[in-house]
Amino acid sequence: MVTQEQVEFFQENGYLHLPQVFDREELKAMSDELDYVMETFANWNAAWKGPWRKDYLSDEESEKAQLVAIHELQHYAASWTRALAKQEVGDSLGALMATDTVEIHHCTLHAKGPSAGAPFPMHQDVPFYPHSDGRYIDGLVHMDDANESSGNIKFLAGSHKLGPLEHITGPETAPHLPTDKYRLQDAVSVPAEAGDMVLFHLWTIHGSAVNNSGAWRRLVRVGFRDPRNVQVGGQALGRPGLMIKGVRPQVEGQEVNVYGNWGR
Ligand SMILES: O=C(O)CCC(=O)C(=O)O
């Protein structure tokens, strides 16, 4: 469980580092099964593209930039189902969102390849899955140690207080913020070890640099929400998720039908 001090840190800064959420045994099963899922099912060409790349990558790096991605690991591997349902995780997220009920919205692998792992421009996650309010936290489950050379996550501390911002969007680019105004160099670096989780608010501005190390930097982002926070667009819209704390409250306009969708 998180402490009151950690809750206050999160409220002030919009992110929180939770060391060693998963023990060695859990991590080994998650890591081995993740490797299998990556080899067998994942998209190996998932690096984000767009004009922002010229500020983050040389031409040569841009050519090689690699990201392996896949959604919903719990549909592929039992170790991940157990990891997502871990009670301490549900309780910690409940405390941070001040709620008695927590739902998993999505789960997405970001694996940066060795020596050419693709960077992420500064952005909020809200354009990818907009919700009606702020009761939403993303958690990065670290499968490898992540540091400056392997492209660890970085945050603009306190930026969640700005609320949802307009992003640069378009068919040729991933949503991102203007690179001159929101700079990776100004962000707080949060290195983490395998087994750690790094949490951040849906509105916290974040990004990460190239993986220049010779090793993989694998992490899995898990979206947690208070189910009362109604989604209004984007990834996994209309799909109820796994409840990991409490019971689903009835939300007006969101009656779950027998097919498991929101009234569709
Ligand atoms: O994997 C990373 O380094 C960045 C993750 C990220 O930007 C995100 O999950 O929205």
Ligand as a Chemical Component Dictionary entry (heavy atoms), coordinates in Angstrom:
data_LIG
# 
_chem_comp.id                   LIG 
_chem_comp.type                 NON-POLYMER 
_chem_comp.pdbx_formal_charge   0 
_chem_comp.three_letter_code    LIG 
# 
loop_
_chem_comp_atom.comp_id 
_chem_comp_atom.atom_id 
_chem_comp_atom.alt_atom_id 
_chem_comp_atom.type_symbol 
_chem_comp_atom.charge 
_chem_comp_atom.model_Cartn_x 
_chem_comp_atom.model_Cartn_y 
_chem_comp_atom.model_Cartn_z 
_chem_comp_atom.pdbx_ordinal 
LIG O1 O1 O 0 7.860 3.709 -23.078 1  
LIG C1 C1 C 0 8.224 4.870 -22.935 2  
LIG O2 O2 O 0 9.396 5.194 -22.779 3  
LIG C2 C2 C 0 7.222 5.994 -22.989 4  
LIG C3 C3 C 0 5.895 5.562 -22.582 5  
LIG C4 C4 C 0 4.851 6.546 -22.928 6  
LIG O3 O3 O 0 5.102 7.619 -23.379 7  
LIG C5 C5 C 0 3.490 6.184 -22.671 8  
LIG O4 O4 O 0 3.263 5.069 -22.208 9  
LIG O5 O5 O 0 2.606 6.999 -22.928 10 
# 
loop_
_chem_comp_bond.comp_id 
_chem_comp_bond.atom_id_1 
_chem_comp_bond.atom_id_2 
_chem_comp_bond.value_order 
_chem_comp_bond.pdbx_ordinal 
LIG O1 C1 DOUB 1 
LIG C1 O2 SING 2 
LIG C1 C2 SING 3 
LIG C2 C3 SING 4 
LIG C3 C4 SING 5 
LIG C4 O3 DOUB 6 
LIG C4 C5 SING 7 
LIG C5 O4 DOUB 8 
LIG C5 O5 SING 9 
# 
